[in-house]
Amino acid sequence: MTDGNKKQTGTEVNQRRAIAALLIGPTVKAAARRARVGERTLNTWLTADKQFRRELVKAQDAVLASTIARLSGEMAKSIDTLVSIRDAKKNSAHVRMRAAVNLIQLLTRLRELGELAGRVDELEQRLAAPAARVSA
């Protein structure tokens, strides 16, 4: 696929449509139909066309980043909801306990993910250090 400065070929236009269809289609068959390309053609692009796969991953990453940003924005309200459920005396003990457990599990998962991210960063830095010394 080309950058925005060059005129796109028919295949490139079809591939862009196919990527958009893959982002919303439940199956390759449905995406091929929506993009108006053959299912076999789409499967070939998915298995043999590295540039197509790179563009697909880039598009999927953009969708994921947008989704994460939206969910992050809703996190405070979700926590507030769990706290209000936990604190509402009118709720049964079981409902209040489940809200409390969910809050604890959320905190635990977030802490674990933060620790794992830190450990991965450290490992990546260690792996990159010998490569930097070799190329210097």
FENQUIWO-V394399 format. One record per backbone hydrogen bond with DSSP energy under -0.5 kcal/mol. NH is the residue of the N-H (numbers start at 1). CO is the residue of the C=O. E is the energy in kcal/mol with one decimal. If there is no record, write none. Layout:
((NH:CO:E) (NH:CO:E))
This chain:
((6:3:-1.1) (13:9:-2.2) (14:10:-2.5) (15:11:-2.7) (16:12:-2.2) (17:13:-2.3) (18:14:-2.5) (19:15:-2.5) (20:16:-2.2) (21:17:-2.4) (22:18:-2.5) (23:19:-1.6) (24:20:-0.8) (24:21:-0.6) (25:21:-2.7) (31:27:-2.3) (32:28:-2.9) (33:29:-2.2) (34:30:-2.5) (35:31:-2.6) (36:32:-0.8) (36:33:-0.7) (37:32:-2.3) (42:38:-2.5) (43:39:-2.6) (44:40:-2.2) (45:41:-2.5) (46:42:-2.4) (47:43:-1.9) (48:44:-3.3) (49:44:-0.6) (49:45:-1.3) (50:48:-0.9) (53:49:-2.3) (54:50:-2.5) (55:51:-2.4) (56:52:-2.4) (57:53:-2.7) (58:54:-2.4) (59:55:-2.2) (60:56:-2.8) (61:57:-2.8) (62:58:-1.9) (63:59:-2.1) (64:60:-2.6) (65:61:-2.7) (66:62:-2.1) (67:63:-2.3) (68:64:-2.7) (69:65:-2.3) (70:66:-2.1) (71:67:-2.7) (72:68:-2.7) (73:69:-1.8) (74:70:-1.1) (75:71:-0.7) (75:72:-0.8) (78:74:-2.0) (79:75:-2.6) (80:76:-2.6) (81:77:-2.4) (82:78:-2.3) (83:79:-2.6) (84:80:-2.6) (85:81:-2.4) (86:82:-2.6) (87:83:-2.3) (88:84:-1.2) (89:87:-0.7) (91:88:-1.4) (96:92:-2.4) (97:93:-2.8) (98:94:-2.5) (99:95:-2.0) (100:96:-2.2) (101:97:-2.8) (102:98:-2.6) (103:99:-2.1) (104:100:-2.3) (105:101:-2.9) (106:102:-2.4) (107:103:-2.3) (108:104:-2.6) (109:105:-2.7) (110:106:-2.6) (111:107:-2.5) (112:108:-2.6) (113:109:-2.8) (114:110:-2.3) (115:111:-2.5) (116:112:-2.8) (117:113:-2.6) (118:114:-2.0) (119:115:-2.3) (120:116:-2.8) (121:117:-2.5) (122:118:-2.2) (123:119:-2.5) (124:120:-2.7) (125:121:-2.2) (126:122:-2.3) (127:123:-2.6) (128:124:-2.1) (129:125:-1.8) (130:126:-1.0) (131:127:-0.8) (132:128:-2.2) (133:129:-2.1) (134:130:-2.2) (135:131:-2.0) (136:132:-0.9))
